[in-house]
Amino acid sequence: MVAKLASELGITLSDNPLDEETYWRSEGLAFTFFQRYRKLAEPRSLQQLISKKKNDDPDAENIAKLDAILGVTAGNPTGAALVRFLQRKVLSETYKLDPKHMLTVITTFGPCDWRTVEAHSLYWVTFGIIKGKETLSSFTNDKTNTLRLLFFSLIGLTRGNHLMFEPYPDAIQRSYYNATPDPNFIEPMHQAYVTYGPMVDPDPGRDPAGETFRAGHVSFLIEAVRILYLSDREQEAQHYFNYLRDYYGTNSAGMMNPELDKTLRDFVFDTFTSVADTNKESRKAISSVIEAAMGELADNSMARYNNLTRFAWKLHDTYTREKQDPRSDRLALPAFIDMQSDCLMNFLSYPPVDEGVTIRKARLWLGIPPEIKLRVYDYLKPMLTVECERWTFDPEAAFPEPPGMKEFRESDDYKRFNTRVTDDRVETPVQTNQ
């Protein structure tokens, strides 16, 4: 394989050290080997799939040659072994990353995505600790700054280790990037507080993280409970809620903090958003959760979309059963599916300031349940068509008509919803100009 790569593609592999300058030359492995390999091994991005520009790859012949030599699409294990060897070489020699220490980071703290900046921050701060002849559980050199780096790295991974990156090779600046929370880093972050906090405060008292990090630990636990509950990991959420109550729940007189003297469900409801007694405030709170759910779906997180949608439905159901005045229809909330449809219209009406906005809309449209799409398709189609033309996207690929649209147009539900939307709409100069 090495001989064929050299003779047929001019790719020379050797045991010589692979410095960064050599790797990134136009004839270097970054372009002649790995870029072609990724086009064979990785799925096409949504942006490529919905683009009207379906031009053939000018490098298609060389990509086919690479596939014939390595057997990427055929799953040849020998070719895979050569790829792994080169990946390790690039890690070790170009990026100066030791795979063994990368494994140490993962086994100590969790499965970080090495494309994130926080993973590299965590790698180098722990690498420095070990090189200083100390351990990850106990160190004395520059404690405060070292702990800041550890905490910032771990909280960053907690909030953004689920990374979505869709490259667009034809114009890399148009690639899509977004990061969302990863509940798997909640326990490592919690352990960091209770392990490292007492190193700064040798006599922490009853506070597990010590006085210095007490407020940060409390805020983190509240956020952790909310993230886990909305990620359908209720048992873990209950564990951290109990911990919060046990260690931070009482005042100096031994009285329970009223904000924690409630069930897990009520605590999450109250900390996520305050559901007031009025129709207006309740509608705003429910809509904010629905829009957050749609944002998760636009970022390819179906699980968090489902959990947030269930949460919003619970808010809607709670208001309807416990707070709505049965004597007055005027105070009733719209049907839940109507609120979902309104939020979808709002989401899809965001100004397309760049193509990344339209890509998120397209991803949401592909994942949203069809019964919601049926209600808004006709109303939004003209606007979305113009928006797609702006970025040379195919509107039929990005926002295909939902199945059953023809039959739905004849239904009373279609007429009712579109009449309500038309009656509620207020034209503004900005909307007219768009």
C-alpha positions in Angstrom: 0.0 0.0 0.0 2.8 2.4 0.9 4.5 1.7 -2.5 1.2 2.2 -4.4 0.5 5.5 -2.6 3.9 6.7 -3.7 3.7 5.5 -7.3 0.1 6.3 -8.1 -0.6 9.4 -5.9 2.8 10.8 -5.1 2.2 10.3 -1.4 5.5 9.5 0.3 5.3 7.9 3.8 8.4 7.6 5.9 9.7 7.3 9.5 11.0 10.9 9.4 9.5 13.2 12.0 6.4 15.0 10.6 6.5 18.6 11.7 3.6 21.0 11.3 5.0 22.9 8.4 5.5 19.7 6.3 2.1 18.3 7.2 0.3 21.4 6.1 2.1 22.0 2.8 -0.1 21.7 -0.3 1.6 18.4 -1.1 1.6 17.4 2.6 -0.5 14.6 4.2 -3.2 17.0 5.4 -4.4 17.4 1.8 -3.0 14.5 -0.2 -4.0 11.8 2.3 -6.3 12.9 5.1 -8.6 15.3 3.2 -9.3 12.6 0.6 -9.7 9.9 3.3 -12.3 12.0 5.1 -14.3 12.4 1.9 -14.4 8.6 1.7 -15.0 7.8 5.3 -17.3 10.6 6.6 -20.9 11.4 5.6 -21.6 14.5 3.6 -22.7 17.5 5.6 -26.3 18.8 5.4 -25.0 22.0 3.7 -23.6 19.9 0.8 -26.8 17.8 0.5 -29.1 20.9 0.2 -26.7 23.0 -2.0 -27.8 23.5 -5.6 -24.1 23.4 -6.6 -23.7 19.7 -7.3 -20.4 20.0 -9.1 -18.2 17.0 -9.3 -15.2 17.0 -7.1 -12.2 18.0 -9.2 -10.2 15.5 -7.1 -12.6 12.6 -7.6 -10.1 10.6 -9.6 -7.4 10.7 -6.9 -10.0 10.0 -4.2 -11.0 6.9 -6.1 -7.4 5.8 -6.4 -6.9 6.2 -2.6 -10.0 4.1 -2.1 -8.7 1.4 -4.4 -5.4 1.3 -2.5 -6.7 1.4 1.1 -10.1 -0.2 0.6 -11.9 2.5 2.7 -15.4 1.9 1.5 -14.8 -1.9 1.4 -13.7 -1.9 5.0 -10.2 -3.4 4.4 -8.6 -3.9 7.9 -5.1 -3.5 6.4 -6.0 -0.1 5.0 -7.5 0.8 8.4 -4.3 -0.2 10.2 -2.3 2.1 7.9 -4.7 5.0 8.6 -4.5 4.5 12.3 -0.7 4.5 12.1 -0.7 7.8 10.3 -3.2 9.3 12.7 -1.0 8.4 15.6 2.0 9.9 13.8 0.2 13.1 13.2 -1.0 13.3 16.8 2.4 12.6 18.2 4.7 14.5 15.8 2.6 17.3 14.4 0.3 18.2 17.3 2.7 17.0 20.1 0.0 15.0 21.7 0.8 11.8 23.6 -1.9 9.2 23.0 -1.2 7.6 26.4 -1.8 10.9 28.2 -4.9 11.5 26.1 -6.1 8.1 27.4 -5.2 9.2 31.0 -7.3 12.4 30.5 -10.3 10.3 29.3 -10.1 7.7 32.0 -9.7 10.3 34.7 -12.2 12.9 33.7 -14.4 11.5 30.9 -14.8 11.0 27.1 -13.9 14.5 25.9 -14.2 15.4 22.2 -10.7 16.3 21.1 -12.0 18.8 18.6 -12.9 21.1 21.5 -10.6 23.7 23.0 -11.5 22.6 26.5 -10.2 19.1 25.9 -6.8 20.5 24.9 -6.8 22.9 27.9 -7.4 19.9 30.2 -4.7 17.9 28.4 -2.0 20.5 28.9 -2.8 21.5 32.5 -2.8 17.8 33.6 0.3 17.1 31.5 2.1 20.0 33.3 1.0 18.6 36.7 2.5 15.2 35.9 5.7 16.6 34.4 6.1 18.6 37.6 6.4 15.2 39.5 3.0 15.6 41.1 -0.3 13.7 40.8 -3.7 14.8 39.5 -5.3 14.3 42.9 -2.7 16.2 44.9 -0.4 19.0 43.8 1.1 22.0 45.5 2.6 24.2 42.7 0.6 27.3 41.7 -2.6 25.8 43.1 -5.0 28.6 42.4 -4.2 29.1 38.7 -3.9 25.4 38.1 -7.4 24.9 39.6 -8.8 27.7 37.6 -7.6 25.9 34.4 -9.0 22.6 35.6 -12.4 24.0 36.5 -12.7 26.1 33.4 -11.8 23.1 31.2 -14.3 20.8 32.9 -17.2 23.3 33.1 -16.6 24.0 29.4 -16.8 20.3 28.6 -20.0 20.0 30.7 -21.6 22.8 28.7 -20.2 22.1 25.3 -18.6 18.7 24.8 -21.3 17.6 22.4 -19.8 19.2 19.3 -21.5 19.4 15.9 -19.2 20.3 13.1 -20.2 20.0 9.5 -17.4 20.9 7.2 -18.0 22.6 3.8 -14.8 21.9 1.9 -15.7 24.1 -1.1 -15.7 27.2 1.2 -14.5 26.2 4.7 -15.6 29.5 6.2 -19.2 28.5 5.6 -18.9 25.3 7.7 -21.3 24.8 10.5 -20.2 24.6 14.2 -22.1 24.4 17.4 -21.6 22.9 20.9 -24.2 21.6 23.4 -24.1 20.3 27.0 -22.7 16.8 27.8 -24.1 15.4 31.1 -21.3 12.8 31.3 -19.0 15.6 32.6 -21.2 16.5 35.5 -19.7 13.9 37.8 -16.1 14.7 36.9 -16.8 18.4 37.5 -18.4 17.6 40.9 -15.5 15.4 41.9 -13.1 18.3 40.9 -14.9 20.6 43.4 -14.8 18.1 46.3 -11.3 17.0 45.5 -9.5 20.2 44.8 -11.6 22.7 46.9 -10.2 21.3 50.2 -6.7 21.8 48.8 -7.3 25.5 48.9 -9.3 25.5 52.2 -7.6 22.8 54.3 -10.4 23.1 56.9 -13.5 23.2 54.7 -15.9 22.6 57.5 -19.3 21.2 56.3 -18.8 22.6 52.8 -17.5 19.8 50.7 -15.7 22.2 48.3 -14.5 24.6 51.0 -15.5 28.2 51.4 -13.6 29.5 48.4 -15.5 27.4 45.9 -18.8 27.1 47.8 -20.8 29.4 45.7 -19.4 27.9 42.5 -20.2 24.4 43.6 -23.8 25.3 44.6 -24.4 27.0 41.2 -22.9 24.1 39.4 -25.1 21.5 41.3 -28.3 23.5 40.4 -27.3 23.6 36.7 -26.4 19.9 36.9 -29.8 18.9 38.3 -31.5 20.9 35.5 -29.4 19.4 32.7 -29.8 15.8 33.9 -33.6 16.2 34.5 -34.1 17.6 31.0 -31.8 14.9 29.5 -34.2 12.2 30.9 -31.7 11.1 33.5 -34.0 11.7 36.5 -32.3 9.2 38.8 -29.0 11.1 38.5 -30.8 14.4 38.8 -32.3 13.2 42.1 -28.9 12.1 43.4 -27.4 15.6 42.9 -30.6 17.3 44.2 -30.3 15.2 47.4 -26.6 16.1 47.7 -27.5 19.8 47.3 -30.1 19.5 50.0 -27.9 17.5 52.4 -24.8 19.8 52.2 -26.1 23.2 51.2 -29.8 23.0 52.1 -29.9 24.4 55.7 -28.9 27.7 57.2 -26.9 28.3 60.4 -30.1 27.7 62.4 -30.6 24.3 60.8 -33.6 25.5 58.8 -34.1 24.2 55.3 -33.7 26.7 52.5 -37.3 27.2 51.1 -35.8 27.1 47.5 -34.7 23.5 48.2 -37.7 22.4 50.4 -39.6 20.9 47.5 -39.7 17.9 45.2 -37.2 17.5 42.3 -39.9 18.2 39.7 -41.0 21.4 41.4 -37.4 22.5 41.9 -36.6 22.0 38.2 -39.7 23.8 37.2 -38.9 26.8 39.5 -35.2 27.0 38.6 -35.7 26.6 34.8 -38.3 29.3 34.5 -40.7 30.9 36.9 -44.2 29.8 35.9 -46.4 32.6 37.2 -50.1 32.5 37.8 -51.0 34.7 34.8 -51.8 33.4 31.3 -49.3 35.8 29.7 -46.4 34.7 31.8 -47.2 31.1 31.6 -47.5 31.3 27.8 -44.1 33.0 27.6 -42.5 30.4 29.9 -43.9 27.4 27.9 -42.9 29.0 24.5 -39.4 29.6 25.8 -39.0 25.9 26.6 -40.5 24.8 23.2 -38.1 27.1 21.4 -35.2 25.7 23.4 -36.3 22.2 22.4 -36.4 23.2 18.7 -32.9 24.7 19.1 -31.7 21.3 20.4 -33.3 19.6 17.4 -31.7 22.1 15.0 -28.4 21.0 16.6 -29.2 17.3 16.0 -30.0 16.4 19.6 -33.2 14.4 19.4 -33.0 13.2 23.0 -32.9 16.8 24.4 -35.6 17.9 22.0 -37.9 15.1 23.3 -37.1 15.8 26.9 -37.6 19.6 26.6 -40.9 19.1 24.7 -42.2 16.8 27.4 -41.2 19.4 30.0 -43.0 22.1 28.1 -46.1 19.9 27.8 -46.0 19.4 31.6 -45.9 23.1 32.1 -48.9 23.5 29.8 -50.8 20.7 31.5 -50.0 22.1 35.0 -51.3 25.5 34.1 -54.4 24.0 32.4 -55.3 21.8 35.4 -54.1 24.0 38.4 -54.1 27.6 37.4 -56.5 28.2 34.5 -59.8 29.7 35.5 -62.5 27.2 34.1 -65.0 30.0 34.1 -63.2 32.0 31.4 -62.0 30.8 28.0 -60.2 34.1 27.6 -57.6 32.9 30.1 -57.1 29.5 28.5 -53.8 28.7 26.8 -53.8 27.7 23.1 -53.7 24.0 22.4 -50.1 22.7 22.9 -49.7 21.8 19.2 -50.7 25.4 18.3 -48.0 26.7 20.6 -45.5 24.3 18.9 -46.6 25.6 15.5 -46.2 29.2 16.6 -42.8 28.5 17.9 -41.8 26.7 14.7 -42.9 29.7 12.7 -40.9 32.0 14.9 -37.8 29.9 14.6 -38.1 29.6 10.8 -38.7 33.3 10.5 -35.4 34.4 12.1 -33.5 36.7 9.7 -31.0 34.7 7.6 -28.0 36.8 8.5 -25.7 34.0 7.2 -26.2 30.5 5.7 -25.6 28.9 9.0 -29.0 30.2 10.2 -30.7 28.6 7.2 -28.8 25.3 7.7 -30.1 25.1 11.3 -33.6 25.8 10.0 -33.3 23.0 7.5 -32.0 20.5 10.1 -34.9 21.4 12.3 -37.4 21.0 9.5 -36.1 17.6 8.7 -36.5 16.4 12.3 -39.7 18.1 13.4 -42.8 15.9 13.6 -44.9 16.1 10.4 -48.1 17.1 12.2 -46.5 20.4 13.1 -45.0 21.0 9.7 -48.4 20.5 8.0 -49.7 23.6 9.8 -47.0 26.1 8.8 -45.7 24.8 5.4 -47.9 26.9 3.1 -47.5 30.0 5.2 -43.7 29.8 5.3 -42.8 28.3 1.9 -42.5 31.6 -0.1 -40.2 33.1 2.5 -38.0 30.0 2.9 -37.8 29.7 -0.9 -36.4 33.2 -1.2 -34.0 32.5 1.7 -32.7 29.4 0.0 -32.1 31.2 -3.2 -30.0 33.7 -1.3 -27.5 30.9 -0.4 -28.0 28.8 -3.6 -29.7 26.1 -1.6 -32.3 23.9 -3.1 -35.6 24.7 -1.2 -37.1 21.4 -2.1 -34.2 19.6 -0.5 -33.9 21.9 2.5 -37.7 22.2 3.2 -39.5 19.4 1.4 -43.3 19.4 1.5 -44.5 17.2 4.4 -46.5 14.1 3.4 -50.3 14.5 3.5 -50.2 18.2 2.8 -52.8 18.0 0.0 -55.3 16.3 2.3 -54.5 18.6 5.3 -55.4 21.6 3.2 -59.0 20.4 3.1 -59.3 20.0 6.9 -60.9 22.3 9.4 -57.7 22.3 11.4 -55.8 23.8 8.5 -58.4 26.6 8.0 -58.6 27.3 11.8 -54.8 27.6 12.3 -54.2 29.7 9.2 -57.0 32.0 10.0 -55.6 32.5 13.6 -52.1 33.2 12.2 -53.4 35.7 9.7 -55.5 37.5 12.4 -52.6 37.6 14.8 -50.0 38.9 12.3 -48.9 42.5 12.5 -47.1 43.9 9.5 -44.1 46.1 10.1 -41.8 48.0 7.7 -39.0 45.5 8.4 -41.2 42.6 7.5 -42.4 44.3 4.4 -38.8 45.1 3.3 -37.7 41.6 3.8 
